[in-house]
C-alpha cells in the first residue's frame, strides 16, 4: 500500500511540475516563497527577470525541495525506474537551485543475501543515485554515499511488501 501511495505522490508532483512548467513559460518569474514554481527557471529565455541556469532568481530559490526522500529498487537491482528518476529530477533541480546544499545518499537492502553482498548492493544503489544526479548537473563534491546494507530496515517484518520498503536509497540533506 505504501508503494502505491508513493507512486501516487510522485505522479501528483510530476503533474503539478508539468502544469507549472507550461503555465510559467510566458510569465515573469516571481518567487514569493521556497515552495514557488519548481520548473519556471528552466525557461530563462522567456522570463523577464532572467534567472540563472542554476535556478536562482535574485537570491531566491525557485525549486522546492522534493517531499519524497527515498527511491526504491527492484529485487537484486541498482537500476532506477521511472518513479525513481522522477523523484531524482526534482532533487537535481532543487540542488542546482541551492548550491550550498549537500546530501548523503544512504543505500539500503532487504535482509535476503549475506551481509557483505547487501553492503555491496547498497553501495551500488547509492552510487546509481549519485550518478543520476551528477548527470543532472549536480556537482559530485556535494554528494556523499554510504551503504547500510540490511542494517537499517524501514520495515522489520518479512514478505515481499516489507522487503520492497527496505530496498531503497535515502536522500539525507546535511
N, C-alpha and C positions, 0 to 999 in steps of 0.2 A: 504494500500500500504506500509506503514512503517513497519507493522508487517511482510509482505513478505520480505521486504528489510532486516530486522533484521534476519530473518531465513536464508536468503541467505548469509549474512555476517557470521553468526555462522557456517553455513555449510562450507564456504570457509576457515575460521580459523581452523575448525576441520580437513579438508583435508590437509591444509598446515602443521598442527601439526603432523598428521599421516605420511606425507611424510618426515618431519624432523626426526621423531622418527625412521623410518626404514632406512633412509639414514645415521643417526648418530650412529647406533648400533655398527659398527665395526671400526669407525674412532676415531682418537684422538680428544677430545673435546677442541676446541679453541674458545674463545669468543672475538670478537673484538668490540662489542657494546651491549647495553641493548636489542637490537632487535634480538639478536642471537638465536641460536637453543633453542626452548622452551622446548623440551622434552628430549634432549640428556642426561641431568644429571640423568635421571631415569635409565640409563644403566651404572652405575658406575663400574660394574664388567668387562666391556669390554673397558672402556675408560682408556687410559694410564695416564691421569692426575689425576685420582681418585677423582672426585668431591664428596663432602659430600652428605649425604642423604637429605640435605636441599637445594640442587641445587646451592651451592656456589662453584666456581672454582677460587681459588687464589684471592678471594675477589671480583670477577666479577659476576654479575648476569647472569644466563643462561636462565631465564624465562622472557619473555616480558610481560609487563602489558597489560591485555586484553583491546581492544579498545571499547568494549561494556561495559557500566557501569550500565545497568539495566536488570533485568529479569522480565518477565511478567507472570501473573497468569490468570487462568480461572475465570469466574464469581463466586463469593462467595466461593473462594477456596484459601488455602495457600499451596497447593501441587505443587511441582516443576515438570515441564515437561522435556522432553529430551533436548530441546533447553536451558532451564534454567540451567540444570545440566552441559551441555557442557560449558556454559559461566562460571559457578562457578568452574568447574575443572581447567579452565585457571587461575582464581583468586587464587585458592588454591595453584597451582604451583608457581604463582608469589609471593604470600605472604610467602610461605615456602622458597623461594629463597631470599627474602628480609625481614629478621627477624625484622628489625626495623620499618617496615611499619605497620600502624594501619588503620583500616577502621571504618566507621559508615555506618550501613545499615538502610536506610530510607524506612519504609513500607508505601505504598500509596494505595488508593482505588478510585473507581469511585464515583459519587455523589449519587448513589442509596443507600438507607439504612439510618438509623439515624446516627447522629454524633458519638454517643457512640459506636454503632455497628461497624462503619467504623474505629474508633480508635482501637478497639479490633482486628478487622480483619487485619488492617495494622501492628499491633504488631505481630500477628501470622505469617504474611508473612515475616517480618524482622527476627523473631526467626527461621523460617524454613530455611532461607538462612544461618543464623549463624550456625545452627545445621549441615547443609550440609558441610559448610567449616570446622567446627571442626572435622567432620569425615574424612576430607581430610588432617588432621594433623595440621591445623592452631589453635594456642592457643586461647581459648575463651577470654583471657585477652586482646587480640589485636583487639577485635571486640566489638563495641558498637551498640546498636539497638535503634531505635526511630520510633514511628508511627506518621504520619501526617494525617492519615485517608484520608479524601477527601479535605483537606485544600491546597494541592499543586498539582493541576492538571497539567498534561503535555499538555492536550487538554481541552479547555474551552467550546467546543460545546457539543452537545448531540448526541445520537445514538451509536450503538454498536462499530463502528470503533473508535470513540473518546473515549468511555468508556474503551475499551481494552487497549488504551495507558496509561490510568490512573491507571490500576490495575497492579502495579509494585513494585519492590523493587529496590531502587537505591543504588549503592555502591559508597561511597564517601571516598577518601583517605584523611587522616588527618595527 
